[in-house]
Amino acid sequence: MKASRDFQLQIEGYGLTTAEIHYWMPDHPSLLQQFIWQAYDVAPGFPTLQHFLDHWRREIEGVLHSVRIAHKRLIGPAEWRAIDGVIRIN
């Protein structure tokens, strides 16, 4: 059984990135619209998000106002402690 692409990305150090994108409506320039984007990406450079925003600037008429980013690595090193001693339960 092959692992999913999302799982493979997480093992490679990618974390879940959520971007809250505010942009000006093309037909109503006084209205600010919100778009939520989510993908696996690598902090702090966020190459996947940068690629998406470059596409937005080239292909979408809505002018970007602001982008707010949240990022969390979902898989990290296991946390463990060595225990000195033995506990017996009879």
Helices and strands as residue ranges (DSSP letters): H 5-11, E 15-24, E 32-41, H 47-59, E 63-72
